[in-house]
C-alpha cells in the first residue's frame, strides 16, 4: 500500500503493508528510533507519538490510519511547549534509564497543549498509561508543573 504522511514536517511516501504498526514504519523504514517499543499492546506509553496533534500509541496504530496525516515524533518536538517540558525534565533529572522518556515527554507535551495549567488530577489522567519502570512518577509530575509554570511566565 502506498502511504503518504507528514512526519515532523516532511512529506514521506512509503510502500508498506497497511496493517504494519506506525511504530515499525517510523523505526524500521524511516530510522526514527526515538519512539520505543515497550509492550505492543498500547499499555505502557513508550511508543507515544502525536497524530494530527493528539497523543496516540503507535504500536497499535496501523499505518493505513495515518495516510495523509501529520505525525510528530520525539525527534520533531521543537515547539515552545516541548522545549519547556524537556528543560524541566533535565532540571529535575527525571530520566533514570531513559527508556520510557520519549513517550512520557510526548504525553506531557500533549497534556500541556490541552491543559496549560493542569491539576494533579489532570496530570494523572493525562499521563495514565505511561509506565516508568524506574518509578520516577513524582519527578515527572513536578517536571510537568515546572514546565507549566515556565510557559505561564
SVG drawing of the C-alpha trace seen along z (x, -y; Angstrom):
<svg xmlns="http://www.w3.org/2000/svg" viewBox="-8 -36 28 42">
<polyline fill="none" stroke="black" stroke-width="0.4" points="0.0,0.0 1.3,-3.5 1.2,-5.7 1.9,-9.4 2.3,-11.2 3.9,-14.3 6.5,-13.2 8.0,-16.0 7.0,-18.4 8.5,-16.4 6.3,-14.5 7.2,-10.9 5.9,-8.4 6.3,-4.7 5.2,-1.4 4.3,0.7 1.7,3.2 -1.2,1.0 -1.5,3.2 2.0,2.5 2.0,0.6 3.1,-3.0 5.8,-2.3 7.6,0.1 7.3,-2.2 8.9,-5.0 11.7,-2.8 12.4,-0.4 11.5,-2.4 12.3,-6.0 15.1,-5.2 13.4,-7.3 14.4,-5.3 13.4,-7.8 9.9,-6.2 10.3,-3.0 8.7,0.4 7.6,1.4 4.6,3.7 3.0,3.8 -0.4,3.5 -0.8,-0.3 -0.4,0.2 3.0,-1.3 3.2,-4.5 6.8,-4.1 5.6,-4.3 3.6,-7.6 3.6,-9.9 1.3,-12.8 -1.1,-12.1 -2.8,-15.3 -2.0,-16.9 -3.2,-14.1 -1.1,-11.6 -1.6,-8.1 0.1,-4.8 2.0,-4.0 2.4,-0.3 -1.3,0.4 -2.0,-2.3 -1.9,-0.7 0.0,-2.9 -3.1,-2.8 -4.8,-5.0 -2.2,-7.7 -2.4,-8.2 -2.3,-11.9 -1.9,-12.8 0.6,-14.8 2.8,-12.6 5.2,-14.1 7.8,-12.1 10.2,-12.9 12.8,-13.8 10.5,-16.6 9.5,-18.2 10.7,-21.7 7.9,-24.0 7.7,-26.2 5.8,-23.6 8.2,-20.8 11.2,-23.0 9.7,-23.8 9.0,-20.1 12.5,-19.0 14.1,-21.7 12.0,-20.7 13.0,-17.0 16.6,-17.9 16.4,-20.3 14.8,-17.6 16.9,-14.7 13.7,-12.9 15.1,-10.1 17.0,-7.2 17.2,-4.5 15.6,-6.8 13.7,-4.1 10.2,-5.4 11.1,-9.1 10.3,-9.8 6.7,-8.6 6.5,-10.4 7.6,-13.7 5.2,-13.2 2.3,-12.7 3.3,-15.6 3.5,-17.9 0.0,-16.8 -1.3,-17.4 0.2,-20.9 -1.1,-21.8 -4.6,-20.9 -4.4,-22.0 -1.8,-24.7 -2.2,-24.7 -3.0,-21.1 -4.0,-20.0 -2.6,-16.8 -5.7,-15.0 -5.2,-16.4 -1.6,-15.2 -2.7,-11.7 -5.3,-11.5 -3.1,-12.9 -0.2,-10.6 -2.2,-7.5 -0.9,-4.5 2.7,-5.9 4.7,-3.4 8.1,-4.1 10.0,-1.0 12.3,-3.3 9.2,-4.8 10.2,-8.5 6.5,-9.5 7.0,-12.1 9.7,-13.9 7.6,-13.5 4.6,-15.3 6.9,-18.0 8.5,-18.5 5.1,-18.9 4.2,-21.5 7.5,-23.3 7.0,-23.3 3.5,-24.7 4.9,-27.5 7.6,-28.3 5.1,-28.5 2.8,-30.7 5.5,-33.2"/>
</svg>
